[in-house]
Amino acid sequence: DSRERASRILRRMALIDSRGNIVAVNKDWVLLAEETGTSLNRVGPGVNYLEICRKASSSSRLSRKALTGIHAVLKEEISSFDVDYACNTPLGPAYFRMDVTPITYRNARAAIIHTDITSVRLSKEEDFKRLSGNQDPTVNSGALTRKLVLQDRDGIILMPTRPVSAPT
């Protein structure tokens, strides 16, 4: 039920093979697709996650960073990779952390986990406002938001491209 989901941290996970093809996803990944009306044939098993990042990288520095980080984990150049990003969801602004970690299970070689960190991020922004006396946390600190644009193989945006502003 929605109360149970709200009280736990959602970790949306996909396992990819050495070429970046999604070989498995967890229930939270499927749930996000259902909530956003995204078909699993665009974000589920069989889709190349690296290609999604590659297409988005032409317009997003964070997508390029994600692509480079995932490649480095797959090539065993680094032991793990993470990046925080913001996006708009059907429920409003949200913040996520993408973690990529190597895994060896059947043909899976990396786990890509998107964790909702919205409550932590908003709490930090509220602390900043309170401590600085600043009503707008972007005034003295520059933009606190980042975005990650993900598109499927047909160029359809899976994660919105608008940066999220700090709450007022």
Secondary structure, DSSP 8 states (H G I E B T S, - for coil): -HHHHHHS--EEEEEE-TTSBEEEE-HHHHHHHHHHT--HHHHSTTSBHHHHHHHHHTT-HHHHHHHHHHHHHHTTSSS-EEEEEEEEETTEEEEEEEEEEEEEETTEEEEEEEEE-HHHHHHHHHHHHHHHT-S-THHHH-----B--EE-TTS-EEE--S------
